[in-house]
Amino acid sequence: MQLKVVKFGGSSLADAEHFRQVAKIIKEDPARRFVVPSAPGKRSKDDTKVTDMLYRCYEMIKAKEDIEEYFELICKRYNEIIADLGINFNIDGELTYVKNAMLHSSGRDFAASRGEYLNGLILAKYLGFDFIDAENVILFKENGTFDDEKTNEILSEELKKHEHAVIPGFYGVMPNGTIKTFSRGGSDITGSIVARAAGADLYENWTDVSGFMMADPRIVENPCAIDTITYRELRELSYMGATVLHEDAIFPVRIAGIPINIKNTNAPEDRGTMIVPCAKDYDSKKVITGIAGKRGFTAITIEKDMMNSEVGFGRKVLEVFEDNEVSFEHLPSGIDTMCVIVQTSVIEEKQEKILNSLTRAVKPDTINVDNGLALLAVVGRGMVKAKGTAARIVSAVSAADVNIRMIDQGSSELNVIIGVDEKELESALKAIYAEFVK
């Protein structure tokens, strides 16, 4: 029989009604044995996520404000879910422990992680599943990075002891016993880690949309859904701002070759998007798989005659950025020019120092700095087989009266990245989408 690991996002577990829908989905397929829940999300547009409420409690404690009244709202949220589900489960002791631990400086990560922890306890009770605390099986190293191999070993052994289990997402533990969280959206990562450790046949990631869209629906009206996408394509789109799945959630399942199915909790009959290791087929009419863009980049362009014949020139440039702990995003270059694209937020306070260091290191003719840059990635496995894709992109953007400040095609021909002014990102994205999706 197949084994599936299923992760449900905060919108899928926002209240008791959604809990019932989630339980129905799980019970309909015996293969859905291991469940990874997020903390309760928004019940309405004006509502607040429980994780954000916990973050606020932490900030209030730091500011020496009384959290009693505000923390009671969190208690009420969980107790309403329990009461509406009609289960015999008293969570008051857990809530009191969480509050007291926060008051005694347990840390920001501990506070944030309790949303998933408490929701996991309730879901396990409601489903009749075992509960596995993530702090016992999701491990981080001393430097704060995730310990993938040790986690996989310990978690694999633990999962063998359980026919069905709930493992809360988003957090794990440091070697000293303190709680450590992944970045926001980290429950996606936990689900992927559990899928790998369980040797799952499929990782189902349930959210509030029926799969991955070709473009941001906040920019493009009713964009087409993506039927099938590869890990590499998803990685490119996620990094550039597509938000259905946390970009780091790809790696654990990619190692094991486990496909991911993005599904809609509110429309479980929809196929959703399949994320697979590789795929030969593609939509020859659309050619591209998706488009995504992100603001907040700076281009540092170094010009020097005959730089291409100067051995070690590129290494010297990159060493300057390395010495300042700045990673680069892209490196478009010409015979006598080298452009380093970096995140503006990372370089802002270091810009002058980096420019001075570059001048000393490579003695350029000129250095130009362009802020306010947005990058837009056009991604698709079909691009390598379709002639004139880059030309179509440039023509579409030009026809929209948008100036292209940079263009870079990946060596695998999986993507074309263009740089435009931040204020023109949406116009460029709409124009490219209209060109390829007619």
LINJOCOR-V183707 format. One record per residue. N is the residue number from 1. SS is DSSP state (@ for helix, = for strand, . for the rest). PSI is psi in radians with two decimals (* if undefined). Layout:
n=[N	N]
ss=[SS	SS]
psi=[PSI	PSI]
This chain:
n=[1	2	3	4	5	6	7	8	9	10	11	12	13	14	15	16	17	18	19	20	21	22	23	24	25	26	27	28	29	30	31	32	33	34	35	36	37	38	39	40	41	42	43	44	45	46	47	48	49	50	51	52	53	54	55	56	57	58	59	60	61	62	63	64	65	66	67	68	69	70	71	72	73	74	75	76	77	78	79	80	81	82	83	84	85	86	87	88	89	90	91	92	93	94	95	96	97	98	99	100	101	102	103	104	105	106	107	108	109	110	111	112	113	114	115	116	117	118	119	120	121	122	123	124	125	126	127	128	129	130	131	132	133	134	135	136	137	138	139	140	141	142	143	144	145	146	147	148	149	150	151	152	153	154	155	156	157	158	159	160	161	162	163	164	165	166	167	168	169	170	171	172	173	174	175	176	177	178	179	180	181	182	183	184	185	186	187	188	189	190	191	192	193	194	195	196	197	198	199	200	201	202	203	204	205	206	207	208	209	210	211	212	213	214	215	216	217	218	219	220	221	222	223	224	225	226	227	228	229	230	231	232	233	234	235	236	237	238	239	240	241	242	243	244	245	246	247	248	249	250	251	252	253	254	255	256	257	258	259	260	261	262	263	264	265	266	267	268	269	270	271	272	273	274	275	276	277	278	279	280	281	282	283	284	285	286	287	288	289	290	291	292	293	294	295	296	297	298	299	300	301	302	303	304	305	306	307	308	309	310	311	312	313	314	315	316	317	318	319	320	321	322	323	324	325	326	327	328	329	330	331	332	333	334	335	336	337	338	339	340	341	342	343	344	345	346	347	348	349	350	351	352	353	354	355	356	357	358	359	360	361	362	363	364	365	366	367	368	369	370	371	372	373	374	375	376	377	378	379	380	381	382	383	384	385	386	387	388	389	390	391	392	393	394	395	396	397	398	399	400	401	402	403	404	405	406	407	408	409	410	411	412	413	414	415	416	417	418	419	420	421	422	423	424	425	426	427	428	429	430	431	432	433	434	435	436	437	438]
ss=[.	.	.	=	=	=	=	=	.	@	@	@	@	.	.	@	@	@	@	@	@	@	@	@	@	@	@	@	.	.	.	=	=	=	=	=	=	.	.	.	.	.	.	.	.	.	.	.	.	@	@	@	@	@	@	@	@	@	@	@	@	@	.	.	.	.	.	@	@	@	@	@	@	@	@	@	@	@	@	@	@	@	@	@	@	.	.	.	.	.	.	@	@	@	@	@	@	@	@	@	@	@	@	.	.	.	.	@	@	@	@	@	@	@	@	@	@	@	@	@	@	@	@	@	@	@	@	.	.	=	=	=	.	@	@	@	.	.	=	=	.	.	.	.	.	=	.	@	@	@	@	@	@	@	@	@	@	@	@	.	.	.	.	.	=	=	=	.	.	.	=	=	=	.	.	.	.	.	=	=	=	.	.	.	.	.	@	@	@	@	@	@	@	@	@	@	@	@	.	.	.	=	=	=	=	=	=	.	.	.	.	.	=	.	.	.	.	.	.	.	.	.	.	.	=	.	.	=	=	=	@	@	@	@	@	@	@	@	@	.	.	.	.	.	.	.	@	@	@	@	@	@	@	@	@	@	.	.	=	=	=	=	=	=	@	@	@	.	.	.	.	.	=	=	=	=	.	.	.	.	.	.	.	.	.	.	.	.	.	=	=	=	=	=	=	=	=	=	=	=	=	=	=	.	.	.	@	@	@	.	.	.	@	@	@	@	@	@	@	@	@	@	@	.	.	.	.	.	.	=	.	.	=	.	.	.	=	=	=	=	=	=	=	@	@	@	@	@	@	@	@	@	@	@	@	@	@	@	@	@	@	@	.	.	.	=	=	=	=	=	=	=	=	=	=	=	=	=	=	.	.	.	@	@	@	.	.	.	@	@	@	@	@	@	@	@	@	@	@	.	.	.	.	=	=	=	=	=	=	.	.	.	.	.	=	=	=	=	=	=	=	@	@	@	@	@	@	@	@	@	@	@	@	@	@	@	.	.]
psi=[2.51	2.68	2.21	2.42	2.30	2.28	2.34	2.23	3.06	-0.62	-0.42	-0.21	0.60	-0.48	-3.14	-0.64	-0.74	-0.62	-0.77	-0.70	-0.72	-0.78	-0.70	-0.78	-0.79	-0.78	-0.39	-0.34	1.91	-0.32	-0.31	1.46	-0.54	2.23	2.31	1.92	2.63	3.10	2.75	2.28	-2.79	2.38	-0.33	3.03	-0.65	0.07	2.99	2.36	2.54	-0.68	-0.72	-0.59	-0.69	-0.69	-0.71	-0.72	-0.76	-0.79	-0.64	-0.72	-0.73	-0.64	0.11	0.65	2.69	2.17	-0.02	-0.91	-0.73	-0.70	-0.51	-0.52	-0.64	-0.78	-0.76	-0.71	-0.85	-0.71	-0.52	-0.70	-0.82	-0.81	-0.76	-0.51	-0.32	0.53	2.62	1.57	2.06	2.00	0.09	-0.68	-0.72	-0.75	-0.71	-0.73	-0.77	-0.82	-0.82	-0.68	-0.71	-0.71	-0.40	0.63	0.86	-0.28	2.76	-0.72	-0.68	-0.83	-0.85	-0.62	-0.34	-0.35	-0.80	-0.73	-0.89	-0.70	-0.63	-0.70	-0.79	-0.78	-0.70	-0.76	-0.78	-0.67	-0.37	0.44	2.81	2.71	2.20	2.01	2.20	-0.47	-0.23	-0.23	-0.22	1.95	2.48	2.77	3.00	-0.60	0.07	-0.02	2.68	2.32	1.52	-0.76	-0.74	-0.70	-0.79	-0.68	-0.88	-0.76	-0.69	-0.78	-0.67	-0.73	-0.50	-0.36	-0.12	2.33	-0.71	2.47	2.69	2.22	1.91	2.52	3.09	-0.39	2.88	-2.63	2.54	2.85	-0.47	0.09	-0.06	2.64	2.42	2.32	2.74	3.07	2.97	2.45	0.18	-0.20	-0.50	-0.71	-0.79	-0.77	-0.72	-0.69	-0.77	-0.70	-0.75	-0.83	-0.57	-0.21	0.71	2.66	-0.44	2.46	1.96	2.16	1.84	2.27	-2.71	0.27	2.68	1.02	-2.97	2.33	2.68	-0.42	2.87	2.06	-0.24	-0.27	-0.82	2.22	2.21	1.03	2.68	2.59	2.64	2.16	-0.88	2.37	2.54	2.83	-0.79	-0.72	-0.76	-0.72	-0.79	-0.80	-0.70	-0.75	-0.60	0.23	-0.23	2.34	0.15	-0.65	2.35	2.28	-0.59	-0.15	-0.18	-0.63	-0.85	-0.75	-0.50	-0.69	-0.72	-0.08	0.54	2.20	2.68	2.40	1.98	2.07	2.80	2.03	-0.60	-0.15	1.16	-0.32	-0.32	2.50	-0.62	-2.85	2.30	2.22	2.08	2.80	-0.75	2.73	2.29	-0.51	2.68	2.85	1.83	-0.36	-0.63	-0.58	-0.93	2.74	-0.73	2.96	2.41	2.62	2.77	2.42	3.04	0.67	2.72	2.39	2.15	1.94	2.14	2.19	2.35	2.20	2.36	0.40	-0.48	-0.36	0.01	1.82	2.26	0.11	-0.88	-0.68	-0.74	-0.70	-0.85	-0.51	-0.59	-0.79	-0.68	-0.76	-0.47	0.18	0.79	2.13	2.59	2.71	-0.79	2.76	1.09	2.45	2.85	-2.95	-0.78	0.27	2.57	2.20	2.26	2.05	2.20	2.86	2.27	-0.73	-0.50	-0.57	-0.25	-0.92	-0.17	0.00	-0.86	-0.73	-0.74	-0.75	-0.73	-0.71	-0.69	-0.71	-0.76	-0.65	-0.72	-0.04	1.06	2.81	-0.78	2.71	2.19	2.42	2.15	1.95	3.10	0.60	2.41	2.44	2.43	2.15	2.23	2.03	2.46	2.30	-0.31	-0.18	-0.56	-0.42	-0.13	2.14	2.49	0.29	-0.82	-0.67	-0.70	-0.68	-0.86	-0.75	-0.74	-0.74	-0.72	-0.71	-0.44	0.13	0.66	2.28	2.21	2.09	-0.25	2.54	2.42	2.16	2.26	2.61	-0.43	-0.08	0.42	-0.42	2.70	2.23	2.25	2.61	2.28	2.94	2.48	-0.71	-0.20	0.12	-0.87	-0.69	-0.74	-0.75	-0.79	-0.71	-0.73	-0.75	-0.80	-0.57	-0.68	-0.35	1.66	*]
